[in-house]
Amino acid sequence: MHSPHRVVSTCLALLFLSASPAAFTQQAMSVETPVTVQDVFESALSIDPEVQSALKRIEAFKTRRSAASALTAQPLSVEGSYRSDRNYNNQGLREIELGVSAPIWNWNERARTQSLRDTEIELAQLQLEQKKLELAGLVRQVVWNTLAANLDAEIAQARLKSAKELMVDVEKRVKAGDLAQTDFYQASALYEQTRAEFARTQSALSDVSADYAATIGLPVSVLSQIQTESTDIPNGLKPLDHPAIKLAQLQVLAQQQQSDLVQTQSRANPEVGLAIISDRGAFTSASEKSLVVSTRIPLGNSSEYQSRVLQAESESIAAEAALTKTQRQIVVLGRAAESNLDLFAQIKASAQEQARLAIKTFRLYKKSFDLGETDLPTLLIAEQKAFEADKLARKSAIEYAAKVSAYKQALGLLP
């Protein structure tokens, strides 16, 4: 007949081992194909509305660029008039005028408009890349948050199952007289504790899963085979190569070009007209035709023009200040991310060593319990410490993977 100490220690061993990595791997292996963060990112990219509409915005800017290549500042307009004395003395007066009017560019306005439109196209493309980078940051955060919550739920579920089995077995032993009633109370308290913890993890997992589904559009089960991003960095990568800095630099250029363009627009565009007039003075007169060339030159408004110049200059100053701030921020965030990566690598190694020692300690206490030298409360404490250490080791691995992603994000690298 098995001793009561050996029976309880066996149940506790099952309780701890069920929360080990191998047990969770078997539960989570619903997807056999390895998945990368890049795969998840591409899925999020395919359903993001701003990214999908960005290509149309680029096409719109290209169309504006084509308009800047036109010979006239605005489309041609057709003008026509008809004059007659039919409703008065009716002497046969008839006059028909038909012509076109063409707004022409101010001096240097066309060239500067073309330069600005070219920059706007590049700006739209860089804004798309920046949007992709921002989406990548969100995807990385959601992936590792969801994986951490899923890990907590899996651990809590496995521990709940084993705690229930332990409670049932202890109850049988108490009824048989092999264990004291206090042992059953302790096993029941452990079961209630694991059940409450499981409920909390399920609630947290539900929240992050909703964010995951809305952002990425894939089932959470694909994360069971997710691979950590590589820490390899492209050769020659510099902080100034960050997409956010390139975008800020181009915004400065665009504002400068806008200011230069405003300088040429001190007045509205002049117009040149060309018309043909057919004129007859009376019934007995012959029709005469003439060609009319006209021009229209607006005088402008100095106050309104000065206001637009000052507005353009203020926006240019703001863009330069934003560039300086972005450069400083990117450098600081890059250094912090690199430092965190090193620190969490150390934390990961320490947590794994702690888990290894806690497991060894638990096994020694279990042997001592089997020999009757250790009571149940002491063994439960050792089991709890071993469980927490194993949980910390597994979570530290996820945290390190998240810091790797954060480091790549800080450098402006897509998955």
Beta strands, then each sheet from edge to edge (+ up, - down):
strand 1: 35-36
strand 2: 77-84
strand 3: 94-103
strand 4: 226-227
strand 5: 271-280
strand 6: 288-296
sheet 1: 1+ 4+
sheet 2: 2+ 3- 5+ 6-
end
